[in-house]
Amino acid sequence: MSAHGGLLLLAAQVSPGQKLLLTNKLTQKKLECWVVYLGPAHPHKSDVGIAFAGPTPDFWHIMP
């Protein structure tokens, strides 16, 4: 995870360029992001790289 996005393990099928609404379960903060990478598939899940529109260090509570 970084201020610019992160790598998630998702069960949902997504496509590069797809817009997602990500919710931080701890803070309930919502933020739009885009799928920028599709990695190897695991059983019933895939690695998905996401990017925010701009630096958002407070979403993950990461200091710049």
N, CA, C and O atoms as a MOPAC input file, in Angstrom:
PM7 MOZYME 1SCF
protein

 N      0.83900 1    -1.16900 1     0.00000 1
 C      0.00000 1     0.00000 1     0.00000 1
 C      0.89200 1     1.24300 1     0.00000 1
 O      1.95400 1     1.27200 1     0.62200 1
 N      0.43100 1     2.24900 1    -0.70600 1
 C      1.17000 1     3.50200 1    -0.74000 1
 C      0.17800 1     4.65200 1    -0.85500 1
 O     -1.03200 1     4.44100 1    -0.94400 1
 N      0.70100 1     5.85800 1    -0.85100 1
 C     -0.14300 1     7.04000 1    -1.00400 1
 C     -0.73300 1     7.12300 1    -2.40800 1
 O     -1.66100 1     7.89700 1    -2.64300 1
 N     -0.20200 1     6.33000 1    -3.34900 1
 C     -0.64300 1     6.37400 1    -4.74200 1
 C     -1.56300 1     5.22100 1    -5.12600 1
 O     -2.15500 1     5.24300 1    -6.20500 1
 N     -1.69600 1     4.20400 1    -4.25400 1
 C     -2.55400 1     3.06100 1    -4.55400 1
 C     -2.14100 1     1.85300 1    -3.75800 1
 O     -1.70900 1     1.97100 1    -2.61100 1
 N     -2.27200 1     0.68000 1    -4.36800 1
 C     -1.89600 1    -0.53300 1    -3.65800 1
 C     -2.13500 1    -1.77500 1    -4.49400 1
 O     -2.60000 1    -1.70100 1    -5.63100 1
 N     -1.80800 1    -2.91000 1    -3.91200 1
 C     -2.02200 1    -4.20800 1    -4.54400 1
 C     -2.98900 1    -4.97900 1    -3.66000 1
 O     -2.72300 1    -5.20600 1    -2.48000 1
 N     -4.11200 1    -5.38000 1    -4.24200 1
 C     -5.16500 1    -6.05200 1    -3.50200 1
 C     -5.37800 1    -7.45800 1    -4.04300 1
 O     -5.07300 1    -7.72500 1    -5.20600 1
 N     -5.88900 1    -8.34500 1    -3.23100 1
 C     -6.29400 1    -9.67400 1    -3.65100 1
 C     -7.81500 1    -9.66900 1    -3.70400 1
 O     -8.47200 1    -9.61500 1    -2.66500 1
 N     -8.38100 1    -9.72500 1    -4.91300 1
 C     -9.82600 1    -9.59400 1    -5.09200 1
 C    -10.44600 1   -10.86200 1    -5.65700 1
 O     -9.86000 1   -11.53400 1    -6.50700 1
 N    -11.64200 1   -11.17700 1    -5.17000 1
 C    -12.41500 1   -12.28500 1    -5.72900 1
 C    -13.21600 1   -11.81600 1    -6.94600 1
 O    -13.52800 1   -12.61100 1    -7.83300 1
 N    -13.54400 1   -10.53000 1    -6.98400 1
 C    -14.31700 1    -9.98100 1    -8.10500 1
 C    -13.43500 1    -9.88300 1    -9.34900 1
 O    -12.24300 1    -9.59100 1    -9.25800 1
 N    -14.03300 1   -10.13000 1   -10.49800 1
 C    -13.30200 1    -9.97600 1   -11.75300 1
 C    -13.36400 1    -8.51500 1   -12.16900 1
 O    -14.44100 1    -7.92200 1   -12.22000 1
 N    -12.21100 1    -7.94100 1   -12.46600 1
 C    -12.12000 1    -6.55000 1   -12.89500 1
 C    -11.27100 1    -6.46700 1   -14.15000 1
 O    -10.59200 1    -7.42500 1   -14.52000 1
 N    -11.31600 1    -5.31500 1   -14.79800 1
 C    -10.57400 1    -5.10000 1   -16.03700 1
 C     -9.65000 1    -3.89800 1   -15.89100 1
 O     -9.94900 1    -2.98200 1   -15.12400 1
 N     -8.53300 1    -3.88500 1   -16.61500 1
 C     -7.65800 1    -2.71300 1   -16.58900 1
 C     -8.42800 1    -1.45600 1   -16.98300 1
 O     -9.19600 1    -1.46200 1   -17.94500 1
 N     -8.21600 1    -0.38500 1   -16.23400 1
 C     -8.90400 1     0.87400 1   -16.49800 1
 C    -10.24400 1     1.00700 1   -15.79400 1
 O    -10.83000 1     2.09000 1   -15.77600 1
 N    -10.73300 1    -0.07400 1   -15.21700 1
 C    -12.02600 1    -0.04000 1   -14.53600 1
 C    -11.94400 1     0.82400 1   -13.28800 1
 O    -10.96600 1     0.76200 1   -12.54300 1
 N    -12.98100 1     1.63500 1   -13.06500 1
 C    -13.04600 1     2.47200 1   -11.87800 1
 C    -13.70100 1     1.66900 1   -10.75400 1
 O    -14.70000 1     0.98100 1   -10.96300 1
 N    -13.11300 1     1.77400 1    -9.54600 1
 C    -13.63200 1     1.08300 1    -8.37100 1
 C    -13.83200 1     2.09300 1    -7.25400 1
 O    -13.17100 1     3.13100 1    -7.23000 1
 N    -14.73400 1     1.80000 1    -6.33300 1
 C    -14.90300 1     2.59300 1    -5.13100 1
 C    -14.38400 1     1.74700 1    -3.97300 1
 O    -14.97400 1     0.72500 1    -3.62100 1
 N    -13.29200 1     2.17900 1    -3.39700 1
 C    -12.62000 1     1.44700 1    -2.33500 1
 C    -13.03300 1     2.03900 1    -0.98700 1
 O    -13.05500 1     3.25900 1    -0.82600 1
 N    -13.35800 1     1.17700 1    -0.02000 1
 C    -13.72500 1     1.63100 1     1.31700 1
 C    -12.73100 1     1.09400 1     2.33100 1
 O    -12.48300 1    -0.11100 1     2.38400 1
 N    -12.15800 1     1.98500 1     3.14200 1
 C    -11.29500 1     1.58400 1     4.23900 1
 C    -12.21900 1     1.14900 1     5.37100 1
 O    -12.91800 1     1.98300 1     5.94600 1
 N    -12.23300 1    -0.14000 1     5.70200 1
 C    -13.15600 1    -0.65800 1     6.71000 1
 C    -12.91200 1    -0.06800 1     8.09900 1
 O    -13.83900 1     0.03000 1     8.90300 1
 N    -11.68500 1     0.31900 1     8.38000 1
 C    -11.36300 1     0.88500 1     9.68800 1
 C    -11.96800 1     2.28100 1     9.86500 1
 O    -12.53900 1     2.59300 1    10.91000 1
 N    -11.83300 1     3.12300 1     8.81600 1
 C    -12.27300 1     4.51700 1     8.92000 1
 C    -13.58600 1     4.80600 1     8.18900 1
 O    -14.18400 1     5.86400 1     8.38300 1
 N    -14.03300 1     3.87000 1     7.35200 1
 C    -15.21600 1     4.04100 1     6.49500 1
 C    -15.01200 1     5.10600 1     5.41800 1
 O    -15.97400 1     5.50600 1     4.76100 1
 N    -13.77300 1     5.57200 1     5.22600 1
 C    -13.47900 1     6.53800 1     4.17100 1
 C    -13.55900 1     5.83700 1     2.82100 1
 O    -13.05200 1     4.72700 1     2.66200 1
 N    -14.19900 1     6.48800 1     1.84300 1
 C    -14.35400 1     5.94200 1     0.49800 1
 C    -13.51500 1     6.76600 1    -0.47600 1
 O    -13.37600 1     7.98000 1    -0.33000 1
 N    -12.95800 1     6.07200 1    -1.47500 1
 C    -12.10300 1     6.74500 1    -2.44000 1
 C    -12.17300 1     6.01300 1    -3.77100 1
 O    -12.09000 1     4.78600 1    -3.82200 1
 N    -12.32800 1     6.78200 1    -4.85500 1
 C    -12.30200 1     6.18000 1    -6.18900 1
 C    -10.87100 1     5.82900 1    -6.55800 1
 O     -9.92600 1     6.54300 1    -6.22200 1
 N    -10.73800 1     4.71400 1    -7.25500 1
 C     -9.43600 1     4.29100 1    -7.76000 1
 C     -9.64700 1     3.58600 1    -9.08800 1
 O    -10.77700 1     3.30100 1    -9.48400 1
 N     -8.53700 1     3.30600 1    -9.77400 1
 C     -8.60100 1     2.65100 1   -11.07600 1
 C     -7.71000 1     1.42600 1   -11.08100 1
 O     -6.65100 1     1.41100 1   -10.45300 1
 N     -8.14800 1     0.39400 1   -11.79800 1
 C     -7.36300 1    -0.82400 1   -11.95100 1
 C     -6.24300 1    -0.53200 1   -12.94400 1
 O     -6.49400 1    -0.15600 1   -14.08900 1
 N     -5.00000 1    -0.71100 1   -12.48500 1
 C     -3.85300 1    -0.43500 1   -13.34600 1
 C     -3.00600 1    -1.67700 1   -13.60600 1
 O     -2.08900 1    -1.63700 1   -14.42700 1
 N     -3.30000 1    -2.77600 1   -12.91900 1
 C     -2.48900 1    -3.98700 1   -13.05700 1
 C     -3.32700 1    -5.19900 1   -12.69000 1
 O     -4.04500 1    -5.19600 1   -11.69000 1
 N     -3.22900 1    -6.22400 1   -13.50300 1
 C     -3.81800 1    -7.52300 1   -13.18100 1
 C     -2.69900 1    -8.53700 1   -13.10900 1
 O     -2.02100 1    -8.80600 1   -14.10100 1
 N     -2.51100 1    -9.09200 1   -11.93700 1
 C     -1.43300 1   -10.04500 1   -11.71800 1
 C     -1.90900 1   -11.46800 1   -11.85200 1
 O     -3.00000 1   -11.72200 1   -12.36200 1
 N     -1.09000 1   -12.40100 1   -11.39400 1
 C     -1.43600 1   -13.80800 1   -11.49600 1
 C     -2.69700 1   -14.15200 1   -10.70300 1
 O     -2.96500 1   -13.59300 1    -9.63900 1
 N     -3.43800 1   -15.06700 1   -11.24700 1
 C     -4.66000 1   -15.53200 1   -10.57100 1
 C     -4.31000 1   -16.58300 1    -9.53400 1
 O     -3.43200 1   -17.42100 1    -9.74100 1
 N     -5.00800 1   -16.51900 1    -8.42900 1
 C     -4.93800 1   -17.52000 1    -7.37600 1
 C     -6.27700 1   -18.24800 1    -7.39700 1
 O     -7.18700 1   -17.80700 1    -8.10000 1
 N     -6.43600 1   -19.32900 1    -6.66800 1
 C     -7.75100 1   -19.98400 1    -6.65400 1
 C     -8.85100 1   -19.00700 1    -6.23400 1
 O     -8.88000 1   -18.55500 1    -5.09000 1
 N     -9.73000 1   -18.69300 1    -7.13900 1
 C    -10.90400 1   -17.84500 1    -6.91600 1
 C    -10.58100 1   -16.37400 1    -6.66200 1
 O    -11.48600 1   -15.60600 1    -6.33800 1
 N     -9.31300 1   -15.95300 1    -6.79800 1
 C     -8.93600 1   -14.55500 1    -6.56700 1
 C     -7.80500 1   -14.16200 1    -7.50600 1
 O     -7.14600 1   -15.02200 1    -8.09200 1
 N     -7.58300 1   -12.84600 1    -7.64600 1
 C     -6.49500 1   -12.33100 1    -8.48000 1
 C     -5.83000 1   -11.14800 1    -7.79800 1
 O     -6.46600 1   -10.42400 1    -7.03300 1
 N     -4.53600 1   -10.95500 1    -8.08200 1
 C     -3.83200 1    -9.76300 1    -7.64400 1
 C     -4.27300 1    -8.61200 1    -8.53300 1
 O     -4.26900 1    -8.73200 1    -9.75800 1
 N     -4.65600 1    -7.49000 1    -7.91500 1
 C     -5.12700 1    -6.32700 1    -8.65900 1
 C     -4.40400 1    -5.09100 1    -8.13500 1
 O     -4.49400 1    -4.76100 1    -6.95300 1
 N     -3.69100 1    -4.41600 1    -9.01900 1
 C     -3.04000 1    -3.15900 1    -8.67100 1
 C     -4.00500 1    -2.01800 1    -8.91300 1
 O     -4.62200 1    -1.92700 1    -9.97400 1
 N     -4.13500 1    -1.13800 1    -7.91400 1
 C     -5.03900 1     0.00600 1    -8.03800 1
 C     -4.24800 1     1.29400 1    -7.85900 1
 O     -3.22900 1     1.32200 1    -7.16800 1
 N     -4.73100 1     2.35900 1    -8.49100 1
 C     -4.10200 1     3.66900 1    -8.37300 1
 C     -5.16300 1     4.70400 1    -8.03900 1
 O     -6.28300 1     4.65400 1    -8.54800 1
 N     -4.79300 1     5.64800 1    -7.17000 1
 C     -5.65200 1     6.77900 1    -6.84900 1
 C     -5.39900 1     7.87600 1    -7.87300 1
 O     -4.38100 1     7.85400 1    -8.56500 1
 N     -6.31500 1     8.83400 1    -7.97700 1
 C     -6.15200 1     9.94600 1    -8.92700 1
 C     -4.95600 1    10.81600 1    -8.56100 1
 O     -4.31400 1    11.39400 1    -9.43800 1
 N     -4.66000 1    10.90900 1    -7.29100 1
 C     -3.52000 1    11.68800 1    -6.81100 1
 C     -3.07100 1    11.12700 1    -5.47900 1
 O     -3.73900 1    10.25100 1    -4.92800 1
 N     -1.95600 1    11.60700 1    -4.94400 1
 C     -1.46400 1    11.09900 1    -3.67100 1
 C     -2.50700 1    11.27500 1    -2.56100 1
 O     -3.05600 1    12.36000 1    -2.37200 1
 N     -2.76400 1    10.19600 1    -1.84200 1
 C     -3.75000 1    10.20100 1    -0.76400 1
 C     -3.18400 1     9.43300 1     0.42300 1
 O     -3.66200 1     8.34100 1     0.73300 1
 N     -2.17200 1     9.98400 1     1.09500 1
 C     -1.50800 1     9.24700 1     2.17300 1
 C     -2.41200 1     8.97100 1     3.36400 1
 O     -2.15800 1     8.03300 1     4.12000 1
 N     -3.46700 1     9.76900 1     3.55100 1
 C     -4.32400 1     9.54900 1     4.71600 1
 C     -5.32100 1     8.40500 1     4.53000 1
 O     -5.94600 1     7.98400 1     5.50400 1
 N     -5.48900 1     7.88700 1     3.30200 1
 C     -6.42700 1     6.76900 1     3.11700 1
 C     -5.96400 1     5.53500 1     3.85300 1
 O     -6.75700 1     4.89100 1     4.54000 1
 N     -4.70100 1     5.19200 1     3.72600 1
 C     -4.13400 1     4.01300 1     4.42200 1
 C     -3.50100 1     4.41800 1     5.75000 1
 O     -3.00100 1     3.56500 1     6.48400 1
 N     -3.51800 1     5.71500 1     6.06300 1
 C     -2.83700 1     6.27900 1     7.24400 1
 C     -1.33400 1     6.12300 1     7.11100 1
 O     -0.65500 1     5.71700 1     8.05500 1
 N     -0.81100 1     6.45400 1     5.91400 1
 C      0.61400 1     6.42500 1     5.61500 1
 C      1.12500 1     7.86400 1     5.62600 1
 O      0.52500 1     8.74400 1     5.01000 1
 N      2.19000 1     8.08900 1     6.30000 1
 C      2.79300 1     9.41900 1     6.32500 1
 C      3.63600 1     9.60300 1     5.06300 1
 O      4.31100 1     8.66700 1     4.63500 1
 N      3.60800 1    10.81500 1     4.45100 1
 C      4.40400 1    11.05000 1     3.22900 1
 C      5.89400 1    11.01600 1     3.47800 1
 O      6.68000 1    11.19700 1     2.54800 1

